[in-house]
Amino acid sequence: MSAIADFVARTDAALALAFPGMRMVDFGHLGDGNLHYNVQAPEGVPGQQFMDEHEHAVNTLVYDAVCARGGSISAEHGVGALSARNCNSASRPCAADDARHQAGA
């Protein structure tokens, strides 16, 4: 939990540099250290267009930031195929939990 503020500050800054105008919607479960980390399209840019153009790059930046800090990707309702594939690849050593809500993610 003590690393969340630094993670958010540094990762938000990296995303803002890479994707000018993007908007962040960060919220979480402070009691267990989980963070919902959501990147939104810039004002005036359709969300689907932003995702079509930048989803892979956004995910790579965020996943790499999580893995660099020894974190993990998890979710209350499962990680999903995209996250599991990206987090479990040879270049991303952090482990995804596909079903359980994990503290510290």
C-alpha positions as CSV (number, residue, x, y, z in Angstrom):
1,M,0.0,0.0,0.0
2,S,2.9,2.4,0.7
3,A,3.9,2.2,-3.0
4,I,0.6,3.3,-4.4
5,A,1.1,7.1,-4.3
6,D,4.4,6.8,-6.0
7,F,3.1,4.4,-8.6
8,V,0.2,6.7,-9.4
9,A,2.3,9.8,-9.6
10,R,5.0,8.3,-11.8
11,T,2.6,6.2,-14.0
12,D,0.2,9.1,-14.5
13,A,3.1,11.3,-15.5
14,A,4.4,8.8,-18.0
15,L,0.9,8.3,-19.5
16,A,0.4,12.1,-19.8
17,L,3.7,12.5,-21.6
18,A,2.9,9.6,-24.0
19,F,-0.8,10.5,-24.5
20,P,-1.3,14.3,-24.2
21,G,-4.8,15.2,-23.0
22,M,-5.7,11.7,-21.7
23,R,-7.6,11.7,-18.4
24,M,-7.1,9.5,-15.4
25,V,-9.8,8.0,-13.2
26,D,-8.0,6.4,-10.3
27,F,-9.8,4.9,-7.3
28,G,-9.4,1.9,-5.1
29,H,-9.8,0.0,-2.0
30,L,-7.3,1.7,0.4
31,G,-7.8,-0.9,3.1
32,D,-6.4,-3.7,1.0
33,G,-4.1,-1.8,-1.4
34,N,-6.0,-2.5,-4.6
35,L,-6.3,0.2,-7.3
36,H,-8.7,0.7,-10.2
37,Y,-6.5,2.4,-12.8
38,N,-8.5,3.8,-15.7
39,V,-7.2,5.8,-18.7
40,Q,-9.8,7.8,-20.5
41,A,-9.7,9.5,-23.9
42,P,-8.9,13.2,-24.1
43,E,-11.8,15.6,-24.3
44,G,-13.4,15.6,-27.7
45,V,-11.8,12.3,-28.8
46,P,-14.3,9.3,-29.0
47,G,-13.4,6.7,-26.4
48,Q,-13.4,3.9,-28.9
49,Q,-11.2,5.8,-31.3
50,F,-8.7,6.4,-28.5
51,M,-8.8,2.7,-27.5
52,D,-8.4,1.5,-31.1
53,E,-5.3,3.7,-31.5
54,H,-3.7,3.4,-28.1
55,E,-5.0,0.5,-26.1
56,H,-1.9,-1.7,-26.5
57,A,0.6,1.1,-25.8
58,V,-1.4,2.2,-22.7
59,N,-1.6,-1.3,-21.4
60,T,2.1,-1.9,-22.0
61,L,3.1,1.2,-20.1
62,V,0.8,0.4,-17.2
63,Y,1.7,-3.3,-17.0
64,D,5.4,-2.5,-17.2
65,A,5.1,0.0,-14.4
66,V,3.2,-2.6,-12.2
67,C,5.8,-5.3,-13.0
68,A,8.7,-3.0,-12.4
69,R,7.5,-2.4,-8.8
70,G,6.8,-6.1,-8.2
71,G,3.1,-5.6,-8.3
72,S,0.4,-7.8,-9.7
73,I,-2.7,-7.5,-11.8
74,S,-5.9,-9.0,-10.4
75,A,-9.7,-8.3,-10.3
76,E,-12.7,-9.3,-8.3
77,H,-14.4,-10.8,-11.4
78,G,-11.4,-12.2,-13.2
79,V,-8.6,-10.6,-15.1
80,G,-9.7,-11.4,-18.6
81,A,-7.8,-12.8,-21.5
82,L,-6.1,-9.5,-22.5
83,S,-4.6,-8.8,-19.1
84,A,-3.7,-12.4,-18.5
85,R,-1.9,-12.7,-21.8
86,N,0.0,-9.4,-21.3
87,C,1.0,-10.1,-17.7
88,N,2.0,-13.7,-18.2
89,S,4.2,-13.2,-21.3
90,A,7.9,-13.9,-21.1
91,S,8.6,-10.2,-21.1
92,R,6.3,-9.5,-18.2
93,P,7.2,-11.6,-15.1
94,C,4.5,-10.4,-12.8
95,A,1.7,-12.9,-12.2
96,A,-2.0,-12.3,-13.0
97,D,-4.6,-13.9,-10.7
98,D,-7.5,-14.9,-12.9
99,A,-10.2,-15.1,-10.3
100,R,-9.5,-13.9,-6.8
101,H,-9.3,-10.4,-5.4
102,Q,-5.7,-10.0,-4.3
103,A,-4.4,-7.4,-1.9
104,G,-1.5,-5.4,-3.2
105,A,-2.6,-5.2,-6.8
